[in-house]
């Protein structure tokens, strides 16, 4: 599992460790790990470090110091290293001295620096560290726009990306690789920051850290959570998931939600809705009941809302009245936004909400929360979807707190938050999952995992992970358009990949689950 910590937590751990070590030891550890990664990249790219052209973009403070010390290490290996000082008066003294001692070149003229940047085999981005806020300063902005041929390696975080949130408030330097120290930072795992980070590599420096507030599951974590039947299992012991989905306008939503549910670990799927004939024709193993959830018989979890149309309100009310976990999606979320958080008051069983950012905006408006978390009276307008997408971590946490429910916020990075503010971000997926019906498959899959006994946060995180892997497998490499039905069909292969420990397709730091 990847663990990501806030900047203030990292700073406190660094201070505690530095108090026990000789001065400069921690920075040297970080710089050595950074230099080793850069040497490996240069060897892969050019066959050797010797003679490679390296540019260090050095800002003020420790981040610039890490980059300068790493540059000195590469210079001692024979690289031609140039340091561009973006804040000459505040450059790190020790790092600058080390670079000069290794016969590195130092420039302060930005025209010269930009020319070197464009020609370099490798660029070390040490402009702004994890404490930076907002976009790049004017003197650094040209580097974000300049053409380049070499690989860019960010030091701890790409400059211009908020390390705590992944938000990008202005110009930022896009990295091919980010080398982070001690722990992952949330902004490296969550878009838009994750899309600037490239491949993320962790260098241990000996920090002692508390439990992380943001985590990302990996294959072994998901495999440990998958419900696997035993010798004494039967279909009812494995769990029955109820699906209330589909309408005359959207009958396909019912088929796709059932397709996901059948592949999510529950022993049986019980369907209620207007698409019963189509569901049984396509999936004859489905149990079909006339009417709504109230008369459907016993289930261990409900999925309500995909393509539900005008009947979504009744289905939602009946499902929420049952003392079982309920997943609310699509038209069910529209109805919940109209009712507000009071509709969930008094529930003792878990509730899982699966909105995309447009639905999140409606839910927050229904809860009386503005885009920055304030009450409606404090805001001049309801939150906008694009603002929420740019602040995915905060959005998921606000929704979970407002509705006292687990929230799976879909998008380029899927974020799962529970009312305690604990967050999991999904590291799998592909942009090809942004296709009609993909979210219906995800809802059925997550509901089935709920019925099989997983907690709401676990069901949401595991479903997003498997759904992302299935999307990758269905799209193939380098990637091609897929349908939601193809994603559902690829779920058993994704399940087997996880249990076998195989990773299909190129690795990603962050990914989404579609709409």
HUSULRA-V514493 format. One record per residue. PHI is phi in degrees with one decimal (NA if undefined). BURIAL is b if it has 16 or more other C-alpha atoms within 10 Angstrom, else e. Layout:
PHI_BURIAL ; PHI_BURIAL
This chain:
NA_e ; -88.2_b ; -113.1_b ; -121.5_b ; -119.8_b ; -66.5_b ; -60.2_b ; -63.5_e ; -69.4_e ; -64.2_b ; -58.8_e ; -64.4_e ; -67.3_b ; -63.6_b ; -62.3_e ; -64.6_e ; -71.6_b ; -62.2_b ; -66.0_e ; -103.9_e ; -114.4_e ; -59.3_e ; -57.3_e ; 87.2_e ; -63.7_e ; -64.7_b ; -65.4_b ; -65.0_b ; -61.4_b ; -63.1_b ; -65.3_b ; -64.6_b ; -61.1_b ; -64.7_b ; -64.3_b ; -61.8_e ; -62.8_b ; -64.3_b ; -62.6_b ; -64.7_e ; -65.6_b ; -66.1_b ; -64.5_e ; -68.0_e ; -82.7_e ; -117.8_e ; 91.3_e ; -167.6_b ; -87.2_b ; -56.5_b ; 83.5_e ; -68.5_b ; -95.1_b ; -120.6_b ; -117.4_b ; -105.0_b ; -90.6_b ; -108.8_b ; -90.4_b ; -86.3_b ; 83.0_b ; -68.4_b ; -62.0_b ; -63.6_b ; -63.9_b ; -55.8_b ; -65.4_b ; -66.7_b ; -63.2_b ; -64.7_b ; -61.3_b ; -63.1_b ; -60.9_b ; -66.2_b ; -63.4_b ; -66.6_b ; -88.8_b ; 102.9_b ; -73.9_b ; -91.3_b ; -105.0_b ; -120.1_b ; -101.6_b ; -101.3_b ; -90.0_b ; -88.8_b ; -139.5_b ; -53.5_e ; -70.8_e ; -118.9_e ; -64.7_b ; -67.5_b ; -61.9_e ; -64.9_e ; -64.8_b ; -66.6_b ; -64.3_e ; -63.9_b ; -65.6_b ; -64.3_b ; -64.5_e ; -89.8_b ; 69.3_b ; -77.2_b ; -98.1_b ; -124.3_b ; -130.3_e ; -122.5_e ; -77.4_e ; -68.8_b ; -64.0_e ; -65.7_e ; -61.1_b ; -66.3_b ; -63.7_e ; -64.4_b ; -56.2_b ; -67.8_b ; -97.8_b ; -67.2_b ; -78.5_b ; -148.3_b ; -120.8_b ; -97.6_b ; -89.1_b ; -116.2_b ; -74.5_b ; -131.7_b ; -92.9_b ; -69.3_b ; -86.7_e ; -70.1_b ; -133.0_b ; 80.8_e ; -75.4_b ; -63.3_b ; -73.1_b ; -53.8_e ; -69.4_e ; -101.2_b ; -55.1_b ; -56.8_b ; -71.9_b ; -72.0_b ; -100.3_e ; -70.8_e ; -69.9_e ; -150.3_b ; -115.2_e ; -92.7_b ; -84.5_b ; -105.1_b ; -113.0_b ; -83.5_b ; -94.3_b ; 74.7_b ; -160.1_b ; -61.1_b ; -63.9_b ; 103.4_b ; -97.9_b ; -74.3_b ; -65.1_b ; -81.4_b ; -124.5_b ; 82.0_b ; -73.4_b ; -125.8_b ; -89.3_e ; -166.1_e ; -66.4_b ; -144.4_b ; -91.1_b ; -83.2_b ; -102.5_b ; -88.9_b ; -140.1_b ; -118.8_b ; -102.6_b ; -107.8_b ; -109.9_b ; 83.3_b ; -164.8_b ; -69.7_b ; -106.7_b ; -52.6_b ; -66.8_b ; -84.2_b ; -107.5_b ; -122.4_b ; -68.1_b ; -79.0_b ; -58.8_b ; -60.9_b ; -72.4_b ; -89.7_b ; -84.6_b ; 66.7_b ; -74.9_b ; -105.0_b ; -122.8_b ; -99.4_b ; -112.6_b ; -75.6_e ; -128.0_b ; 92.0_e ; -72.0_b ; -104.2_e ; -121.7_e ; -74.8_e ; -54.0_e ; -80.8_b ; -82.8_e ; -128.6_b ; -133.3_b ; -135.3_b ; -68.5_b ; -125.5_b ; -50.8_b ; -62.8_e ; -66.3_e ; -66.9_b ; -58.5_b ; -69.7_e ; -96.3_b ; -63.8_b ; -75.1_e ; -120.1_e ; -67.3_e ; -103.8_e ; -62.5_e ; -96.3_e ; -72.6_e ; -133.1_e ; -62.4_e ; -80.9_e ; -65.8_b ; -74.8_b ; 106.0_b ; -117.0_b ; -105.7_b ; -94.1_b ; -123.0_b ; -110.5_b ; -153.3_b ; 83.9_b ; -158.3_b ; -58.4_e ; -79.3_e ; -127.8_b ; -65.9_b ; -63.7_b ; -61.2_b ; -64.3_b ; -61.6_b ; -72.1_b ; -64.3_b ; -65.7_b ; -58.4_b ; -67.1_b ; -65.5_b ; -64.9_b ; -111.3_b ; -111.3_b ; 103.1_b ; -71.3_b ; -83.3_b ; -155.1_b ; -120.5_b ; -110.4_b ; -106.8_b ; -128.6_b ; 150.2_b ; -82.2_b ; -101.5_b ; -58.1_b ; -61.8_e ; -64.0_e ; -64.5_b ; -67.3_e ; -62.6_e ; -84.4_e ; -131.1_e ; -64.1_e ; -77.8_e ; -74.5_b ; -86.7_b ; -113.9_b ; -128.1_b ; -76.3_e ; 87.7_e ; -107.1_b ; -57.8_b ; -61.5_b ; -106.9_e ; -87.2_b ; 93.0_e ; -73.6_b ; -134.9_b ; -99.8_b ; -166.4_b ; -119.5_b ; -113.5_b ; -128.4_b ; 121.1_b ; -58.9_b ; 60.1_b ; -74.6_b ; 58.4_b ; -67.3_e ; -82.6_b ; -66.1_b ; -64.0_b ; -64.2_e ; -60.4_b ; -63.0_b ; -60.4_b ; -69.0_e ; -67.8_b ; -66.0_b ; -73.9_b ; -79.9_b ; -91.9_e ; -137.5_b ; -59.1_b ; -129.7_b ; -100.7_b ; -114.3_b ; -136.5_b ; 50.7_b ; -62.3_b ; -64.7_b ; -69.5_b ; -60.6_b ; -66.6_b ; -64.4_b ; -61.6_b ; -67.2_b ; -81.4_e ; 84.7_b ; -60.1_b ; -59.1_e ; -65.0_b ; -100.4_b ; -61.4_e ; 87.2_e ; -70.6_e ; -103.0_e ; -81.7_b ; -65.9_b ; -124.4_b ; -121.2_b ; -104.6_b ; -127.2_b ; -86.6_b ; -88.7_b ; -67.1_b ; -63.9_e ; -69.3_b ; -61.4_b ; -61.6_b ; -67.2_b ; -63.9_b ; -66.6_b ; -63.0_b ; -66.3_b ; -87.2_b ; 76.1_b ; -107.7_b ; -83.7_b ; -67.0_b ; -107.5_e ; 94.5_b ; -75.2_e ; -74.1_e ; -57.9_b ; -64.5_e ; -90.3_e ; -118.1_e ; -87.2_e ; -157.0_e ; -70.9_b ; -65.5_b ; -99.2_b ; -60.3_b ; -67.8_e ; -67.1_e ; -68.6_b ; -65.1_b ; -77.1_b ; -133.2_b ; -64.0_b ; -64.0_b ; -64.9_b ; -62.9_b ; -62.3_b ; -67.2_b ; -64.1_b ; -64.0_b ; -61.7_b ; -71.6_b ; -66.4_b ; -102.0_b ; 49.7_b ; -141.1_b ; -77.8_b ; -122.0_b ; -108.1_b ; -90.0_b ; -80.3_b ; 152.5_b ; -60.7_b ; -121.8_b ; -82.1_b ; -119.7_b ; -112.0_b ; -127.5_b ; -115.8_b ; -60.6_b ; -77.8_e ; 81.8_b ; -67.4_b ; -132.3_b ; -121.7_b ; -111.9_b ; -89.9_b ; -93.8_b ; -110.0_b ; 130.2_b ; -155.7_b ; -63.4_b ; -67.2_b ; -72.6_b ; -77.3_b ; -142.3_e ; -57.1_e ; 89.8_b ; -59.5_b ; -66.6_b ; -65.5_b ; -61.9_b ; -60.6_b ; -61.7_b ; -63.2_b ; -61.6_b ; -64.9_b ; -63.4_b ; -63.8_b ; -65.5_b ; -60.7_b ; -64.9_b ; -76.7_b ; 113.7_b ; -73.8_b ; -65.6_b ; -60.6_b ; -62.0_b ; -67.4_b ; -60.9_b ; -65.3_b ; -67.3_b ; -66.9_b ; -61.8_b ; -61.5_b ; -64.1_b ; -64.1_b ; -61.4_b ; -64.4_b ; -64.3_b ; -64.0_b ; -62.9_b ; -61.5_b ; -64.7_b ; -66.6_b ; -75.5_b ; 74.4_b ; -120.8_e ; -83.3_e ; 127.8_e ; -149.0_e ; -57.5_e ; -131.2_b ; -101.4_b ; -61.9_b ; -63.5_b ; -67.6_e ; -64.2_b ; -59.8_b ; -65.4_b ; -85.4_b ; -61.9_b ; -59.9_e ; -65.5_b ; -62.1_b ; -57.7_b ; -65.5_e ; -58.6_b ; -64.3_b ; -67.3_e ; -86.6_e ; 83.5_e ; -93.0_e ; -111.8_e ; -80.5_b ; 78.1_e ; -69.8_e ; -68.8_e ; -130.1_b ; -82.3_b ; -142.4_b ; -155.0_b ; -123.5_b ; -117.0_b ; 77.6_b ; -96.4_b
